[in-house]
Amino acid sequence: MKKVDFFIVGAPKAGTTSLYHYLNEHPDIDMSSQKEPDFFSYRSLQKQNLYYGKKRIDTIDKYHSLFKRDNIKLRGEASVSYLFYEDVPQRIIKYNPNAKIIIMLRNPIERAFSHYLMDYRLGLISENFDTIIKSELKSSYNNLFYQQYILISEYALQVKRYLSAFPKKNVHFIYYEDFKENTDIIVSKVFLFLGIDDGFTPSLQKKYNIYSQPKIRIIHYLYSFFYLRRVLSIIFPKILINRIRKVFFRSDIKPELSESSRRILKRHFESDIKELSKILNKDLVKWIR
């Protein structure tokens, strides 16, 4: 089989799910049937025993089997773990030296809090976000939470690893704020970067992986069981599950980050943001102004 041509490597909660679906609509592209195979980060994730418990792809045959379509120009995938783990760029370039990389970045403060809200909705954490970033974290799970919200938001070193491994022309950056406000323009630029017809317009009005929260406590409790969610997704058709979510979940009221936590995170991320601005030659200090 022809090798995978491009990779959306992260960051998490920066629009990767939406971009994955938009690209998959293009007639010249086949995205992996599993949105996050995590093939090139498999060993690191297994070693850490990261708490999401999702199915990961551990062999090249399984990996290639995720691509079903023939007569297409490009194959791509989106695994947000690829940005954080340091050995991934070298593993990808060893697999395909001509691979193209898409890196999506979001204000690290907003990204961290959005990641926390997702984990809270999934029932993976019950602690207050303020507690996580202010307290001394002792248990291994708490350290993983700190990694997922704070360390993953420290982009400079992660970006530098990809720019060191790949030619600059093979790395494309997308900023969440631009993606959200000018989705059509940003997606068209991705098509150009990948070298395919940029005149195609996917269904951009559809949004993916948006914030939602159970309306009542018992639903939140039941939804927190990963294997229950998996069983229900197998038993019931997707259209029915989406209808149920509309009844029992709400997206109109989103919690806000406290000002005290925002101040702490501004100080924490300041030096990393300044370094990233230099690396990318782009004013990103606006994230903390």
Secondary structure as UniProt FT lines:
FT   STRAND          6..10
FT   TURN            12..13
FT   HELIX           16..24
FT   TURN            27..28
FT   STRAND          29..31
FT   TURN            40..41
FT   HELIX           42..48
FT   TURN            51..52
FT   HELIX           60..64
FT   TURN            65..66
FT   STRAND          74..78
FT   HELIX           80..82
FT   TURN            83..84
FT   TURN            86..87
FT   HELIX           88..95
FT   TURN            97..98
FT   STRAND          100..105
FT   HELIX           108..121
FT   TURN            122..123
FT   HELIX           129..134
FT   HELIX           140..149
FT   HELIX           151..153
FT   HELIX           155..165
FT   HELIX           168..170
FT   STRAND          171..175
FT   HELIX           176..181
FT   HELIX           183..194
FT   TURN            198..199
FT   TURN            204..205
FT   STRAND          213..214
FT   HELIX           217..223
FT   HELIX           226..235
FT   HELIX           238..248
FT   STRAND          249..250
FT   HELIX           259..280
FT   HELIX           285..288
//
